């Protein structure tokens, strides 16, 4: 998603000359996923599963947001 975000940012800014149609806090998503690694022990296993499910939900929403932005980029712009 981060790689696509970088591509979309450049496309919207340089080819379409419009503002990016979404605002996603990638650092917060990354930090949330990174924090789960510290929970992967027997004592916090239940919490880790819960946090992984929350992270999966966040990434699913993020994906839908980026796909909606992608729908606004026409193939003719991509061929440039």
PDB file with one MODEL, atoms N, CA, C and O in Angstrom:
MODEL        1
ATOM      1  N   UNK A   1       0.819  -1.184   0.000  1.00  0.00           N
ATOM      2  CA  UNK A   1       0.000   0.000   0.000  1.00  0.00           C
ATOM      3  C   UNK A   1       0.867   1.254   0.000  1.00  0.00           C
ATOM      4  O   UNK A   1       0.541   2.246  -0.651  1.00  0.00           O
ATOM      5  N   UNK A   2       1.974   1.199   0.736  1.00  0.00           N
ATOM      6  CA  UNK A   2       2.865   2.364   0.780  1.00  0.00           C
ATOM      7  C   UNK A   2       3.420   2.666  -0.612  1.00  0.00           C
ATOM      8  O   UNK A   2       3.464   3.824  -1.027  1.00  0.00           O
ATOM      9  N   UNK A   3       3.839   1.632  -1.328  1.00  0.00           N
ATOM     10  CA  UNK A   3       4.385   1.824  -2.671  1.00  0.00           C
ATOM     11  C   UNK A   3       3.338   2.419  -3.596  1.00  0.00           C
ATOM     12  O   UNK A   3       3.630   3.334  -4.366  1.00  0.00           O
ATOM     13  N   UNK A   4       2.109   1.896  -3.519  1.00  0.00           N
ATOM     14  CA  UNK A   4       1.062   2.455  -4.367  1.00  0.00           C
ATOM     15  C   UNK A   4       0.779   3.911  -3.984  1.00  0.00           C
ATOM     16  O   UNK A   4       0.566   4.754  -4.855  1.00  0.00           O
ATOM     17  N   UNK A   5       0.776   4.200  -2.694  1.00  0.00           N
ATOM     18  CA  UNK A   5       0.555   5.572  -2.234  1.00  0.00           C
ATOM     19  C   UNK A   5       1.588   6.510  -2.853  1.00  0.00           C
ATOM     20  O   UNK A   5       1.243   7.611  -3.282  1.00  0.00           O
ATOM     21  N   UNK A   6       2.842   6.089  -2.902  1.00  0.00           N
ATOM     22  CA  UNK A   6       3.881   6.924  -3.501  1.00  0.00           C
ATOM     23  C   UNK A   6       3.590   7.156  -4.984  1.00  0.00           C
ATOM     24  O   UNK A   6       3.743   8.271  -5.483  1.00  0.00           O
ATOM     25  N   UNK A   7       3.175   6.111  -5.678  1.00  0.00           N
ATOM     26  CA  UNK A   7       2.828   6.230  -7.090  1.00  0.00           C
ATOM     27  C   UNK A   7       1.635   7.177  -7.266  1.00  0.00           C
ATOM     28  O   UNK A   7       1.674   8.079  -8.103  1.00  0.00           O
ATOM     29  N   UNK A   8       0.581   6.969  -6.478  1.00  0.00           N
ATOM     30  CA  UNK A   8      -0.619   7.808  -6.599  1.00  0.00           C
ATOM     31  C   UNK A   8      -0.301   9.262  -6.283  1.00  0.00           C
ATOM     32  O   UNK A   8      -0.802  10.166  -6.952  1.00  0.00           O
ATOM     33  N   UNK A   9       0.516   9.492  -5.282  1.00  0.00           N
ATOM     34  CA  UNK A   9       0.875  10.871  -4.921  1.00  0.00           C
ATOM     35  C   UNK A   9       1.507  11.596  -6.105  1.00  0.00           C
ATOM     36  O   UNK A   9       1.145  12.730  -6.416  1.00  0.00           O
ATOM     37  N   UNK A  10       2.440  10.938  -6.752  1.00  0.00           N
ATOM     38  CA  UNK A  10       3.094  11.544  -7.905  1.00  0.00           C
ATOM     39  C   UNK A  10       2.147  11.724  -9.074  1.00  0.00           C
ATOM     40  O   UNK A  10       2.204  12.738  -9.769  1.00  0.00           O
ATOM     41  N   UNK A  11       1.285  10.761  -9.296  1.00  0.00           N
ATOM     42  CA  UNK A  11       0.343  10.836 -10.414  1.00  0.00           C
ATOM     43  C   UNK A  11      -0.649  11.977 -10.224  1.00  0.00           C
ATOM     44  O   UNK A  11      -0.866  12.774 -11.137  1.00  0.00           O
ATOM     45  N   UNK A  12      -1.244  12.057  -9.052  1.00  0.00           N
ATOM     46  CA  UNK A  12      -2.215  13.121  -8.802  1.00  0.00           C
ATOM     47  C   UNK A  12      -1.552  14.496  -8.843  1.00  0.00           C
ATOM     48  O   UNK A  12      -2.120  15.444  -9.385  1.00  0.00           O
ATOM     49  N   UNK A  13      -0.363  14.603  -8.276  1.00  0.00           N
ATOM     50  CA  UNK A  13       0.320  15.891  -8.214  1.00  0.00           C
ATOM     51  C   UNK A  13       0.867  16.310  -9.587  1.00  0.00           C
ATOM     52  O   UNK A  13       0.670  17.449 -10.012  1.00  0.00           O
ATOM     53  N   UNK A  14       1.545  15.402 -10.269  1.00  0.00           N
ATOM     54  CA  UNK A  14       2.266  15.775 -11.483  1.00  0.00           C
ATOM     55  C   UNK A  14       1.484  15.615 -12.784  1.00  0.00           C
ATOM     56  O   UNK A  14       1.653  16.416 -13.704  1.00  0.00           O
ATOM     57  N   UNK A  15       0.642  14.606 -12.873  1.00  0.00           N
ATOM     58  CA  UNK A  15      -0.085  14.379 -14.120  1.00  0.00           C
ATOM     59  C   UNK A  15      -1.502  14.954 -14.098  1.00  0.00           C
ATOM     60  O   UNK A  15      -1.954  15.546 -15.077  1.00  0.00           O
ATOM     61  N   UNK A  16      -2.190  14.778 -12.983  1.00  0.00           N
ATOM     62  CA  UNK A  16      -3.573  15.254 -12.904  1.00  0.00           C
ATOM     63  C   UNK A  16      -3.659  16.676 -12.376  1.00  0.00           C
ATOM     64  O   UNK A  16      -4.671  17.352 -12.558  1.00  0.00           O
ATOM     65  N   UNK A  17      -2.596  17.129 -11.723  1.00  0.00           N
ATOM     66  CA  UNK A  17      -2.532  18.482 -11.160  1.00  0.00           C
ATOM     67  C   UNK A  17      -3.687  18.766 -10.199  1.00  0.00           C
ATOM     68  O   UNK A  17      -4.295  19.836 -10.224  1.00  0.00           O
ATOM     69  N   UNK A  18      -3.972  17.770  -9.349  1.00  0.00           N
ATOM     70  CA  UNK A  18      -5.009  17.914  -8.318  1.00  0.00           C
ATOM     71  C   UNK A  18      -4.464  17.364  -7.003  1.00  0.00           C
ATOM     72  O   UNK A  18      -3.468  16.641  -6.971  1.00  0.00           O
ATOM     73  N   UNK A  19      -5.139  17.723  -5.939  1.00  0.00           N
ATOM     74  CA  UNK A  19      -4.736  17.232  -4.621  1.00  0.00           C
ATOM     75  C   UNK A  19      -5.043  15.742  -4.496  1.00  0.00           C
ATOM     76  O   UNK A  19      -5.977  15.240  -5.122  1.00  0.00           O
ATOM     77  N   UNK A  20      -4.268  15.053  -3.700  1.00  0.00           N
ATOM     78  CA  UNK A  20      -4.505  13.648  -3.420  1.00  0.00           C
ATOM     79  C   UNK A  20      -5.884  13.513  -2.775  1.00  0.00           C
ATOM     80  O   UNK A  20      -6.168  14.223  -1.811  1.00  0.00           O
ATOM     81  N   UNK A  21      -6.757  12.618  -3.277  1.00  0.00           N
ATOM     82  CA  UNK A  21      -8.136  12.568  -2.791  1.00  0.00           C
ATOM     83  C   UNK A  21      -8.331  11.778  -1.499  1.00  0.00           C
ATOM     84  O   UNK A  21      -9.453  11.379  -1.186  1.00  0.00           O
ATOM     85  N   UNK A  22      -7.282  11.551  -0.763  1.00  0.00           N
ATOM     86  CA  UNK A  22      -7.401  10.829   0.500  1.00  0.00           C
ATOM     87  C   UNK A  22      -6.295  11.287   1.437  1.00  0.00           C
ATOM     88  O   UNK A  22      -5.321  11.915   1.023  1.00  0.00           O
ATOM     89  N   UNK A  23      -6.471  10.953   2.714  1.00  0.00           N
ATOM     90  CA  UNK A  23      -5.466  11.269   3.728  1.00  0.00           C
ATOM     91  C   UNK A  23      -5.335  10.042   4.610  1.00  0.00           C
ATOM     92  O   UNK A  23      -6.251   9.721   5.367  1.00  0.00           O
ATOM     93  N   UNK A  24      -4.216   9.358   4.522  1.00  0.00           N
ATOM     94  CA  UNK A  24      -3.988   8.143   5.284  1.00  0.00           C
ATOM     95  C   UNK A  24      -2.757   8.330   6.158  1.00  0.00           C
ATOM     96  O   UNK A  24      -1.726   8.818   5.695  1.00  0.00           O
ATOM     97  N   UNK A  25      -2.867   7.942   7.420  1.00  0.00           N
ATOM     98  CA  UNK A  25      -1.763   8.077   8.360  1.00  0.00           C
ATOM     99  C   UNK A  25      -0.928   6.791   8.347  1.00  0.00           C
ATOM    100  O   UNK A  25      -1.051   5.953   9.239  1.00  0.00           O
ATOM    101  N   UNK A  26      -0.079   6.649   7.323  1.00  0.00           N
ATOM    102  CA  UNK A  26       0.740   5.452   7.199  1.00  0.00           C
ATOM    103  C   UNK A  26       1.646   5.220   8.405  1.00  0.00           C
ATOM    104  O   UNK A  26       1.771   4.075   8.839  1.00  0.00           O
ATOM    105  N   UNK A  27       2.288   6.249   8.970  1.00  0.00           N
ATOM    106  CA  UNK A  27       3.134   5.996  10.141  1.00  0.00           C
ATOM    107  C   UNK A  27       2.365   5.367  11.312  1.00  0.00           C
ATOM    108  O   UNK A  27       2.905   4.515  12.017  1.00  0.00           O
ATOM    109  N   UNK A  28       1.129   5.774  11.519  1.00  0.00           N
ATOM    110  CA  UNK A  28       0.334   5.203  12.617  1.00  0.00           C
ATOM    111  C   UNK A  28       0.020   3.733  12.348  1.00  0.00           C
ATOM    112  O   UNK A  28       0.084   2.906  13.258  1.00  0.00           O
ATOM    113  N   UNK A  29      -0.317   3.409  11.110  1.00  0.00           N
ATOM    114  CA  UNK A  29      -0.597   2.013  10.753  1.00  0.00           C
ATOM    115  C   UNK A  29       0.664   1.175  10.952  1.00  0.00           C
ATOM    116  O   UNK A  29       0.608   0.085  11.520  1.00  0.00           O
ATOM    117  N   UNK A  30       1.790   1.684  10.487  1.00  0.00           N
ATOM    118  CA  UNK A  30       3.059   0.968  10.621  1.00  0.00           C
ATOM    119  C   UNK A  30       3.421   0.758  12.094  1.00  0.00           C
ATOM    120  O   UNK A  30       3.794  -0.347  12.491  1.00  0.00           O
ATOM    121  N   UNK A  31       3.315   1.792  12.886  1.00  0.00           N
ATOM    122  CA  UNK A  31       3.648   1.679  14.315  1.00  0.00           C
ATOM    123  C   UNK A  31       2.735   0.675  15.021  1.00  0.00           C
ATOM    124  O   UNK A  31       3.182  -0.069  15.894  1.00  0.00           O
ATOM    125  N   UNK A  32       1.459   0.657  14.641  1.00  0.00           N
ATOM    126  CA  UNK A  32       0.530  -0.305  15.229  1.00  0.00           C
ATOM    127  C   UNK A  32       0.924  -1.735  14.915  1.00  0.00           C
ATOM    128  O   UNK A  32       0.877  -2.602  15.788  1.00  0.00           O
ATOM    129  N   UNK A  33       1.311  -1.984  13.682  1.00  0.00           N
ATOM    130  CA  UNK A  33       1.729  -3.329  13.289  1.00  0.00           C
ATOM    131  C   UNK A  33       3.041  -3.697  13.971  1.00  0.00           C
ATOM    132  O   UNK A  33       3.209  -4.824  14.438  1.00  0.00           O
ATOM    133  N   UNK A  34       3.959  -2.756  14.028  1.00  0.00           N
ATOM    134  CA  UNK A  34       5.252  -3.001  14.666  1.00  0.00           C
ATOM    135  C   UNK A  34       5.087  -3.316  16.157  1.00  0.00           C
ATOM    136  O   UNK A  34       5.820  -4.141  16.702  1.00  0.00           O
ATOM    137  N   UNK A  35       4.130  -2.665  16.810  1.00  0.00           N
ATOM    138  CA  UNK A  35       3.909  -2.890  18.245  1.00  0.00           C
ATOM    139  C   UNK A  35       3.416  -4.306  18.538  1.00  0.00           C
ATOM    140  O   UNK A  35       3.627  -4.826  19.633  1.00  0.00           O
ATOM    141  N   UNK A  36       2.766  -4.921  17.565  1.00  0.00           N
ATOM    142  CA  UNK A  36       2.247  -6.280  17.767  1.00  0.00           C
ATOM    143  C   UNK A  36       3.384  -7.264  17.982  1.00  0.00           C
ATOM    144  O   UNK A  36       3.225  -8.227  18.732  1.00  0.00           O
ATOM    145  N   UNK A  37       4.518  -7.047  17.347  1.00  0.00           N
ATOM    146  CA  UNK A  37       5.652  -7.965  17.486  1.00  0.00           C
ATOM    147  C   UNK A  37       6.052  -8.147  18.943  1.00  0.00           C
ATOM    148  O   UNK A  37       6.461  -9.237  19.343  1.00  0.00           O
ATOM    149  N   UNK A  38       5.940  -7.097  19.730  1.00  0.00           N
ATOM    150  CA  UNK A  38       6.289  -7.192  21.143  1.00  0.00           C
ATOM    151  C   UNK A  38       5.282  -7.972  21.961  1.00  0.00           C
ATOM    152  O   UNK A  38       5.562  -8.326  23.107  1.00  0.00           O
ATOM    153  N   UNK A  39       4.120  -8.248  21.401  1.00  0.00           N
ATOM    154  CA  UNK A  39       3.078  -8.983  22.120  1.00  0.00           C
ATOM    155  C   UNK A  39       3.098 -10.479  21.823  1.00  0.00           C
ATOM    156  O   UNK A  39       2.312 -11.239  22.389  1.00  0.00           O
ATOM    157  N   UNK A  40       3.979 -10.892  20.953  1.00  0.00           N
ATOM    158  CA  UNK A  40       3.968 -12.281  20.515  1.00  0.00           C
ATOM    159  C   UNK A  40       4.685 -13.192  21.509  1.00  0.00           C
ATOM    160  O   UNK A  40       5.733 -13.765  21.214  1.00  0.00           O
ATOM    161  N   UNK A  41       4.107 -13.304  22.661  1.00  0.00           N
ATOM    162  CA  UNK A  41       4.556 -14.257  23.664  1.00  0.00           C
ATOM    163  C   UNK A  41       3.309 -14.873  24.283  1.00  0.00           C
ATOM    164  O   UNK A  41       2.199 -14.404  24.031  1.00  0.00           O
ATOM    165  N   UNK A  42       3.472 -15.892  25.072  1.00  0.00           N
ATOM    166  CA  UNK A  42       2.320 -16.619  25.602  1.00  0.00           C
ATOM    167  C   UNK A  42       1.397 -15.755  26.458  1.00  0.00           C
ATOM    168  O   UNK A  42       0.181 -15.941  26.422  1.00  0.00           O
ATOM    169  N   UNK A  43       1.939 -14.830  27.213  1.00  0.00           N
ATOM    170  CA  UNK A  43       1.147 -14.020  28.124  1.00  0.00           C
ATOM    171  C   UNK A  43       0.211 -13.090  27.367  1.00  0.00           C
ATOM    172  O   UNK A  43      -0.930 -12.896  27.787  1.00  0.00           O
ATOM    173  N   UNK A  44       0.665 -12.512  26.262  1.00  0.00           N
ATOM    174  CA  UNK A  44      -0.132 -11.539  25.532  1.00  0.00           C
ATOM    175  C   UNK A  44      -0.677 -12.072  24.206  1.00  0.00           C
ATOM    176  O   UNK A  44      -1.042 -11.283  23.334  1.00  0.00           O
ATOM    177  N   UNK A  45      -0.738 -13.384  24.041  1.00  0.00           N
ATOM    178  CA  UNK A  45      -1.168 -13.969  22.771  1.00  0.00           C
ATOM    179  C   UNK A  45      -2.579 -13.523  22.397  1.00  0.00           C
ATOM    180  O   UNK A  45      -2.833 -13.203  21.236  1.00  0.00           O
ATOM    181  N   UNK A  46      -3.486 -13.498  23.346  1.00  0.00           N
ATOM    182  CA  UNK A  46      -4.864 -13.095  23.054  1.00  0.00           C
ATOM    183  C   UNK A  46      -4.912 -11.647  22.586  1.00  0.00           C
ATOM    184  O   UNK A  46      -5.615 -11.323  21.628  1.00  0.00           O
ATOM    185  N   UNK A  47      -4.180 -10.791  23.247  1.00  0.00           N
ATOM    186  CA  UNK A  47      -4.140  -9.379  22.844  1.00  0.00           C
ATOM    187  C   UNK A  47      -3.503  -9.238  21.465  1.00  0.00           C
ATOM    188  O   UNK A  47      -3.953  -8.429  20.652  1.00  0.00           O
ATOM    189  N   UNK A  48      -2.456 -10.021  21.197  1.00  0.00           N
ATOM    190  CA  UNK A  48      -1.797  -9.949  19.898  1.00  0.00           C
ATOM    191  C   UNK A  48      -2.761 -10.326  18.779  1.00  0.00           C
ATOM    192  O   UNK A  48      -2.769  -9.687  17.727  1.00  0.00           O
ATOM    193  N   UNK A  49      -3.570 -11.354  18.998  1.00  0.00           N
ATOM    194  CA  UNK A  49      -4.547 -11.760  17.984  1.00  0.00           C
ATOM    195  C   UNK A  49      -5.541 -10.627  17.748  1.00  0.00           C
ATOM    196  O   UNK A  49      -5.881 -10.323  16.605  1.00  0.00           O
ATOM    197  N   UNK A  50      -5.995 -10.015  18.808  1.00  0.00           N
ATOM    198  CA  UNK A  50      -6.935  -8.898  18.692  1.00  0.00           C
ATOM    199  C   UNK A  50      -6.318  -7.736  17.917  1.00  0.00           C
ATOM    200  O   UNK A  50      -6.965  -7.146  17.051  1.00  0.00           O
ATOM    201  N   UNK A  51      -5.077  -7.414  18.230  1.00  0.00           N
ATOM    202  CA  UNK A  51      -4.394  -6.310  17.550  1.00  0.00           C
ATOM    203  C   UNK A  51      -4.118  -6.641  16.083  1.00  0.00           C
ATOM    204  O   UNK A  51      -4.201  -5.762  15.225  1.00  0.00           O
ATOM    205  N   UNK A  52      -3.790  -7.901  15.792  1.00  0.00           N
ATOM    206  CA  UNK A  52      -3.597  -8.299  14.402  1.00  0.00           C
ATOM    207  C   UNK A  52      -4.897  -8.167  13.608  1.00  0.00           C
ATOM    208  O   UNK A  52      -4.877  -7.740  12.454  1.00  0.00           O
ATOM    209  N   UNK A  53      -6.009  -8.527  14.213  1.00  0.00           N
ATOM    210  CA  UNK A  53      -7.299  -8.378  13.547  1.00  0.00           C
ATOM    211  C   UNK A  53      -7.617  -6.904  13.308  1.00  0.00           C
ATOM    212  O   UNK A  53      -8.150  -6.540  12.260  1.00  0.00           O
ATOM    213  N   UNK A  54      -7.288  -6.064  14.280  1.00  0.00           N
ATOM    214  CA  UNK A  54      -7.502  -4.623  14.116  1.00  0.00           C
ATOM    215  C   UNK A  54      -6.621  -4.072  12.993  1.00  0.00           C
ATOM    216  O   UNK A  54      -7.071  -3.258  12.187  1.00  0.00           O
ATOM    217  N   UNK A  55      -5.367  -4.518  12.945  1.00  0.00           N
ATOM    218  CA  UNK A  55      -4.451  -4.074  11.895  1.00  0.00           C
ATOM    219  C   UNK A  55      -4.945  -4.537  10.525  1.00  0.00           C
ATOM    220  O   UNK A  55      -4.874  -3.790   9.549  1.00  0.00           O
ATOM    221  N   UNK A  56      -5.442  -5.759  10.458  1.00  0.00           N
ATOM    222  CA  UNK A  56      -5.973  -6.272   9.188  1.00  0.00           C
ATOM    223  C   UNK A  56      -7.165  -5.431   8.731  1.00  0.00           C
ATOM    224  O   UNK A  56      -7.290  -5.122   7.546  1.00  0.00           O
ATOM    225  N   UNK A  57      -8.029  -5.065   9.656  1.00  0.00           N
ATOM    226  CA  UNK A  57      -9.185  -4.221   9.335  1.00  0.00           C
ATOM    227  C   UNK A  57      -8.714  -2.848   8.824  1.00  0.00           C
ATOM    228  O   UNK A  57      -9.238  -2.335   7.835  1.00  0.00           O
ATOM    229  N   UNK A  58      -7.733  -2.267   9.501  1.00  0.00           N
ATOM    230  CA  UNK A  58      -7.194  -0.960   9.081  1.00  0.00           C
ATOM    231  C   UNK A  58      -6.597  -1.038   7.687  1.00  0.00           C
ATOM    232  O   UNK A  58      -6.813  -0.148   6.864  1.00  0.00           O
ATOM    233  N   UNK A  59      -5.845  -2.100   7.418  1.00  0.00           N
ATOM    234  CA  UNK A  59      -5.240  -2.247   6.101  1.00  0.00           C
ATOM    235  C   UNK A  59      -6.303  -2.484   5.027  1.00  0.00           C
ATOM    236  O   UNK A  59      -6.143  -2.038   3.891  1.00  0.00           O
ATOM    237  N   UNK A  60      -7.378  -3.176   5.374  1.00  0.00           N
ATOM    238  CA  UNK A  60      -8.475  -3.374   4.431  1.00  0.00           C
ATOM    239  C   UNK A  60      -9.132  -2.058   4.059  1.00  0.00           C
ATOM    240  O   UNK A  60      -9.421  -1.815   2.888  1.00  0.00           O
ATOM    241  N   UNK A  61      -9.370  -1.205   5.050  1.00  0.00           N
ATOM    242  CA  UNK A  61      -9.953   0.115   4.785  1.00  0.00           C
ATOM    243  C   UNK A  61      -8.995   0.964   3.955  1.00  0.00           C
ATOM    244  O   UNK A  61      -9.410   1.664   3.031  1.00  0.00           O
ATOM    245  N   UNK A  62      -7.713   0.893   4.295  1.00  0.00           N
ATOM    246  CA  UNK A  62      -6.705   1.643   3.559  1.00  0.00           C
ATOM    247  C   UNK A  62      -6.677   1.199   2.101  1.00  0.00           C
ATOM    248  O   UNK A  62      -6.583   2.031   1.199  1.00  0.00           O
ATOM    249  N   UNK A  63      -6.758  -0.099   1.871  1.00  0.00           N
ATOM    250  CA  UNK A  63      -6.760  -0.629   0.508  1.00  0.00           C
ATOM    251  C   UNK A  63      -7.954  -0.108  -0.278  1.00  0.00           C
ATOM    252  O   UNK A  63      -7.806   0.302  -1.429  1.00  0.00           O
ATOM    253  N   UNK A  64      -9.131  -0.119   0.328  1.00  0.00           N
ATOM    254  CA  UNK A  64     -10.328   0.393  -0.351  1.00  0.00           C
ATOM    255  C   UNK A  64     -10.170   1.873  -0.696  1.00  0.00           C
ATOM    256  O   UNK A  64     -10.580   2.306  -1.773  1.00  0.00           O
ATOM    257  N   UNK A  65      -9.581   2.642   0.205  1.00  0.00           N
ATOM    258  CA  UNK A  65      -9.361   4.061  -0.033  1.00  0.00           C
ATOM    259  C   UNK A  65      -8.433   4.280  -1.222  1.00  0.00           C
ATOM    260  O   UNK A  65      -8.696   5.123  -2.080  1.00  0.00           O
ATOM    261  N   UNK A  66      -7.342   3.510  -1.265  1.00  0.00           N
ATOM    262  CA  UNK A  66      -6.392   3.650  -2.366  1.00  0.00           C
ATOM    263  C   UNK A  66      -6.979   3.163  -3.693  1.00  0.00           C
ATOM    264  O   UNK A  66      -6.702   3.742  -4.743  1.00  0.00           O
ATOM    265  N   UNK A  67      -7.779   2.112  -3.647  1.00  0.00           N
ATOM    266  CA  UNK A  67      -8.413   1.632  -4.878  1.00  0.00           C
ATOM    267  C   UNK A  67      -9.415   2.652  -5.424  1.00  0.00           C
ATOM    268  O   UNK A  67      -9.549   2.812  -6.638  1.00  0.00           O
ATOM    269  N   UNK A  68     -10.112   3.335  -4.524  1.00  0.00           N
ATOM    270  CA  UNK A  68     -11.037   4.384  -4.974  1.00  0.00           C
ATOM    271  C   UNK A  68     -10.266   5.510  -5.656  1.00  0.00           C
ATOM    272  O   UNK A  68     -10.724   6.061  -6.658  1.00  0.00           O
ATOM    273  N   UNK A  69      -9.102   5.852  -5.117  1.00  0.00           N
ATOM    274  CA  UNK A  69      -8.271   6.884  -5.745  1.00  0.00           C
ATOM    275  C   UNK A  69      -7.754   6.385  -7.092  1.00  0.00           C
ATOM    276  O   UNK A  69      -7.683   7.149  -8.054  1.00  0.00           O
ATOM    277  N   UNK A  70      -7.399   5.122  -7.158  1.00  0.00           N
ATOM    278  CA  UNK A  70      -6.902   4.541  -8.397  1.00  0.00           C
ATOM    279  C   UNK A  70      -7.956   4.610  -9.505  1.00  0.00           C
ATOM    280  O   UNK A  70      -7.614   4.797 -10.673  1.00  0.00           O
ATOM    281  N   UNK A  71      -9.210   4.462  -9.155  1.00  0.00           N
ATOM    282  CA  UNK A  71     -10.293   4.546 -10.137  1.00  0.00           C
ATOM    283  C   UNK A  71     -10.349   5.918 -10.808  1.00  0.00           C
ATOM    284  O   UNK A  71     -10.900   6.051 -11.901  1.00  0.00           O
ATOM    285  N   UNK A  72      -9.791   6.920 -10.172  1.00  0.00           N
ATOM    286  CA  UNK A  72      -9.816   8.280 -10.721  1.00  0.00           C
ATOM    287  C   UNK A  72      -8.665   8.547 -11.693  1.00  0.00           C
ATOM    288  O   UNK A  72      -8.612   9.617 -12.299  1.00  0.00           O
ATOM    289  N   UNK A  73      -7.753   7.601 -11.852  1.00  0.00           N
ATOM    290  CA  UNK A  73      -6.621   7.761 -12.757  1.00  0.00           C
ATOM    291  C   UNK A  73      -6.935   6.999 -14.045  1.00  0.00           C
ATOM    292  O   UNK A  73      -7.094   5.778 -14.025  1.00  0.00           O
ATOM    293  N   UNK A  74      -7.021   7.708 -15.140  1.00  0.00           N
ATOM    294  CA  UNK A  74      -7.369   7.068 -16.411  1.00  0.00           C
ATOM    295  C   UNK A  74      -6.144   6.373 -17.013  1.00  0.00           C
ATOM    296  O   UNK A  74      -5.009   6.763 -16.743  1.00  0.00           O
ATOM    297  N   UNK A  75      -6.381   5.347 -17.825  1.00  0.00           N
ATOM    298  CA  UNK A  75      -5.263   4.663 -18.485  1.00  0.00           C
ATOM    299  C   UNK A  75      -4.398   5.599 -19.334  1.00  0.00           C
ATOM    300  O   UNK A  75      -3.189   5.397 -19.444  1.00  0.00           O
ATOM    301  N   UNK A  76      -5.005   6.603 -19.922  1.00  0.00           N
ATOM    302  CA  UNK A  76      -4.205   7.518 -20.758  1.00  0.00           C
ATOM    303  C   UNK A  76      -3.171   8.277 -19.928  1.00  0.00           C
ATOM    304  O   UNK A  76      -2.090   8.595 -20.423  1.00  0.00           O
ATOM    305  N   UNK A  77      -3.499   8.568 -18.668  1.00  0.00           N
ATOM    306  CA  UNK A  77      -2.515   9.231 -17.802  1.00  0.00           C
ATOM    307  C   UNK A  77      -1.370   8.277 -17.449  1.00  0.00           C
ATOM    308  O   UNK A  77      -0.218   8.694 -17.329  1.00  0.00           O
ATOM    309  N   UNK A  78      -1.694   7.021 -17.288  1.00  0.00           N
ATOM    310  CA  UNK A  78      -0.659   6.055 -16.926  1.00  0.00           C
ATOM    311  C   UNK A  78       0.298   5.794 -18.073  1.00  0.00           C
ATOM    312  O   UNK A  78       1.465   5.478 -17.842  1.00  0.00           O
ATOM    313  N   UNK A  79      -0.174   5.919 -19.303  1.00  0.00           N
ATOM    314  CA  UNK A  79       0.708   5.689 -20.455  1.00  0.00           C
ATOM    315  C   UNK A  79       1.728   6.805 -20.609  1.00  0.00           C
ATOM    316  O   UNK A  79       2.721   6.635 -21.317  1.00  0.00           O
ATOM    317  N   UNK A  80       1.507   7.934 -19.968  1.00  0.00           N
ATOM    318  CA  UNK A  80       2.484   9.033 -20.060  1.00  0.00           C
ATOM    319  C   UNK A  80       3.713   8.602 -19.356  1.00  0.00           C
ATOM    320  O   UNK A  80       4.685   9.355 -19.294  1.00  0.00           O
TER     321      UNK A  80
ENDMDL
END
